């Protein structure tokens, strides 16, 4: 070939751009496929880890629920295993153990899975990828409530003046969702194992309370259901409740239905008596001493409780039957009533004061901190020395507990 033809061919070849992109794509294609493949593989690992973490979280929760409910460690571990298996983790991939934390018991669940390498195996030859997930959940001690404000729309629990509120060996809870869920002013002071509330902003400074178990106040917790929502008064059409008796002031009181009742001096209530106050007032005047065993007193059709400051009570609720554990029972169908309890320092109530639609004003020397005393009302106003207690082994009250799993939380 003539020299000038060769020179022309080379010059044309150098200027020719046709097919250049194809060459570049051909050279880059393996790299692009590798990057896409590696990205897909990493995404797959993340999905596996997310699925495993979900299974581990569910397993931890299941084990914690069982441990809180039964206290059986073996059952708790088995519950955790079962939940993990149901959510796609194999038995050989999971480890469950119990852990003792500083303030509680906890259950720990860990899962490991070996994932094969595909595209990344072209770059790394270590045999596979270890994917792990873990969770630890603690279970706080069971919470017993002995002072409960039922009303979500009420003022909750208020302590004022020089009031001293003592929840002996138990906790206080308010269902009120407002800013007044639990309030203390003046020189008032509240003692309890824990103070919890449905509201989020309690008006309660550290100078007004001390806690025996919980490190801090607990706002924003669930409402507690009415523990006696199924209780109804006796059938008024049957004796001895079919006859509405006029106001009585006697030293010996038996079962019956009364429009009002005044207690004065020394009053003895028959053992096992059930008394209904219909529409009027149950009140004390002067220095009064009241005793009774197995007693339940209903306040219906707007009837109110008005116990004076010179009154000393020693009343014990029934320990069995429909009204077990109840000393005073308010009307659930009435609008909010104001009940006053200003009993003397020697007062002892073994059972529950239950006023589901009432405001209970507690004042004076209402010393009910021994034995078993539960105070349940729509809302409370504590003015004087008042208290409650939860030594209830031999009393028929119903245990009032904050939902156990409200105390459950993931540590990590």
Secondary structure by P-SEA (a helix, b strand, c coil): ccaaaaaaaaaaaaacccaaaaaaaaaaaaaaaaaaaaaaaaaaaaaaaaaaaaaaaaaaaaaaaaaaacccaaaaaaaaaaaaaaaccccccccccccccccccbbbbbbbbbbbbccccccccccbbbbbbbbbbbbccbbbbcccccccccccbbbccbbbbbbcccbbbbcccccccccccccbbbbccccccccccccccccccccccccccccbbbbbccccccccccccccccccccccccccccccbbbbcbbbbccbbbcccbbbbbbcccccccccbbbbbbcbbbbbbccbbbbbbcccbbbbcccccccccccccccccccccbbbbbbbcccccccccccccccbbbbbcccccccccbbbbbccbbbbcccccccccccccccccccccccccccccc
